[in-house]
Amino acid sequence: MALLDDVKLALRISNSAFDNEINDLIEAAKADLILSGVEETRLDVTDPLIKRAIKTYVKAQFGFDNPDAERLQQSYEMLKMHLTLSTEYTPAEDETV
């Protein structure tokens, strides 16, 4: 299943009316993870933790009146912190400049 389909399933959306917005949020999540220190080459969207972080980010940002937005944003921030602290997702010491 493609990442867009997985995210739409998490959002409980079955039509394509919001695909552009959802794709933009997926790309924003990836950019935020990279900006925070996750190595771009290790940003594998089939990885369960990366996929969970992206889904959580999109769920937090999607829509205007989401009562769970703050809780989801905090959850995303925790996932992001765990990813950026892990050597599995960040550049090795000898790779940094």
N, C-alpha and C positions, 0 to 999 in steps of 0.2 A: 504494500500500500504506500502510495506517495505521501510525502510529508504534508502537503496541502490537505489531502483526504483525512489523514490522522488528526490534524488540527481542527478541521471542520467537524469531525466526529466528536472531538473533545468539547467543541462549542455547541454541539447538538444542532448543527446546521446541515441540511441535506441538499439545498439548492446552490446555484452558483452566483447568486446575486451579490455576494460580498467577497468573491474570490480575489479581486484586486486589492481590497483593503486587507484581507487576511495575508495575502502574499507580501504586501508591504510590511506588515507586522512581523512576519517570519524573517524577512531580510533585516529588519531593525533589530530583532532578537539576536541574530547571528552577528551583526555588526557590534552590538553591545557586548557580547561575549568576547569577541576578538579585541575590542577596545579595553576590556577589563583584564586581558592577559591570556585568554585561551588561544593557543596556537592555531592559526587558520588551517594548517594542514591536518590538525587533529580535530577539527570541527566536523565530525562525521555525523550526519543527521540520522543514521541508523543506530548510533550509540544510544542506549536507553537513557542515560543521564542528560545528554545533549538534547535528545528529543523531548524529555520531560521539561527541561528548562525552557525550550522554545514554546512548547504548549502552554506552560504556565505564564510566560511573558505575554503571549497573545491573549490568553484568557483575561489577564489583568488589564490589558490595554483596549480590548475590543468593546465597542458599544459606549454609550454615554452614561447610563444610569445603572451601573453594575454595583450592587451592594457588597460584593465580595472582592472588589478591585484592590482595596488596600491589603487584605489578607493574602491575596494572590501575588501582589507585588512583593510583599515581604517574603513569601515562599520562594519566588524567583530570585530575590537578592541572596537568600541563603544557599540556594542551589548554585548560583553564580560564584559565591564565595568558596564553596566546596570545590568547584571545578578549577578555580584559579589557584587554589592552594595545593592541588594535586599535580604531581610530576607527570602523571599520565596525560594531562591535558595542556600543560604549559611547556615552553621550551626547556630543554635540558640546560644545565648550568653552562656547559661548554658551547651551547648554541647562542647564548646571549652575548650582546656586544657591550 
